[in-house]
Amino acid sequence: MKQDFNQKIDRSNTEAAKWERYRKAAGSNPVPLWLADMDLPCSSTVRDALIRRAEHPVYGYTDRDASYYRLFADWFNGQHHYRVTEEDVILSTGVMYSITCAIRLFSREGDKVVVLSPAYAPFIHAVSCSRRRLCRSRLRDTGKRYEIDFCDLEEKLKTAKLFLLCNPHNPTGRVFTAEELGKVAVLCERYGVRIISDEIHCDITYPGTCFTPIMNVNAWTRENTIACVSPTKTFNLAGLKISAVFIKNREMNELFRKEAAAVGISSINLFAMCAVKAAYTESSAWRQDVMEYLAGNRQTAAVFLRERLHEIAFYQPEGTYFYWLDCSRVKDAPSLGEQFLKHGLILSRGEEFSEDCRAFYRLNFACPKSMLEDGLRRMETVLRNITEL
Ligand SMILES: Cc1ncc(COP(=O)(O)O)c(C=O)c1O
């Protein structure tokens, strides 16, 4: 039986960040379309596995055998042809912890770390908290999609130590092609810049798009990439805190493995391990259903935006469940966030991703369709109020 994702789920009393963080400002009937989790139920097989384990009354120290590493290798090899072995896999409680750990291991204080801009906000903090210098290479809006400006990227990489890639890209939804990644690889190799690649959204792509792991691009990227992946976006398990890192280079792998153990990030919660096993081995029907549902919502939002909110510019995302909305044609766009909030609508603000994106908003469409439509109607109300002023 198909999973019913139209049902609204009451997340009150679960301390859901997406619903609670702006509770005061957004009022009693909020539509939170910001933080990157889904307002959709996870797979019943995951839920059943967690309940079964929770029913056992002892939650003691737990070992992980090779089968858990194989779970990750099998999933990512099967879905995206990564060609990783169990030895390449290091478990971690979260992609951002892995990224911070990698930045600290593979660069020194004061070194430059290049990101594509706009950039997922925690990237910015991971770099600055590690006392490295953030260097942005701005994506170009070509009128067809956002693209890497290779001349600019080359300039930035010349003096950099690391390139922190996000593919599929949050917030723009671009899934970089093998050709684009090939050019990135050439530049990184030319200037000896290792790649940390955040591929957390790689399972969420739409028909017509093919995700390529940058470590597969050539022999150099295979030896010089730290790839960060996770089941948490795909299967909506963010609160369980689990992810993995793939490093093929033996020396880098050993270094990272030791550091991850020393700082505790490879110490995975037993419930997360239960969930990931059920997700990767028994949830393919749910996954197919959720991807169809997301594709439907992506289309719903596109039609609404095109027909009723034509002052907003956007591209359909190739991957992720975000729309990156360019509101720069709207009067006083940076203050729109406040107006949305007054109407209970919570979107992520562009300035979190880059100072020059104050006219942008990111919308998360992983929710029941009725909730998405409610949010879009609230946007319309705000925009009509502005035009009528
Ligand atoms: C690109 C990207 N990386 C990392 C994360 C967070 O991952 P984790 O919770 O595993 O640290 C997110 C969550 O939104 C994300 O979008």
PDBQT file of the ligand as one rigid body, heavy atoms in Angstrom, charges set to zero:
ROOT
HETATM    1  C1  LIG A 401      24.253  20.502   2.739  1.00  0.00    +0.000 C 
HETATM    2  C2  LIG A 401      24.011  20.031   4.130  1.00  0.00    +0.000 A 
HETATM    3  N1  LIG A 401      25.027  19.522   4.839  1.00  0.00    +0.000 NA
HETATM    4  C3  LIG A 401      24.861  19.091   6.093  1.00  0.00    +0.000 A 
HETATM    5  C4  LIG A 401      23.633  19.177   6.715  1.00  0.00    +0.000 A 
HETATM    6  C5  LIG A 401      23.502  18.749   8.124  1.00  0.00    +0.000 C 
HETATM    7  O1  LIG A 401      23.893  17.427   8.289  1.00  0.00    +0.000 OA
HETATM    8  P1  LIG A 401      24.125  16.788   9.709  1.00  0.00    +0.000 P 
HETATM    9  O2  LIG A 401      22.849  16.950  10.474  1.00  0.00    +0.000 OA
HETATM   10  O3  LIG A 401      24.454  15.360   9.430  1.00  0.00    +0.000 OA
HETATM   11  O4  LIG A 401      25.256  17.534  10.326  1.00  0.00    +0.000 OA
HETATM   12  C6  LIG A 401      22.539  19.702   6.007  1.00  0.00    +0.000 A 
HETATM   13  C7  LIG A 401      21.235  19.829   6.657  1.00  0.00    +0.000 C 
HETATM   14  O5  LIG A 401      20.406  20.594   6.245  1.00  0.00    +0.000 OA
HETATM   15  C8  LIG A 401      22.736  20.132   4.692  1.00  0.00    +0.000 A 
HETATM   16  O6  LIG A 401      21.748  20.649   3.965  1.00  0.00    +0.000 OA
ENDROOT
TORSDOF 0
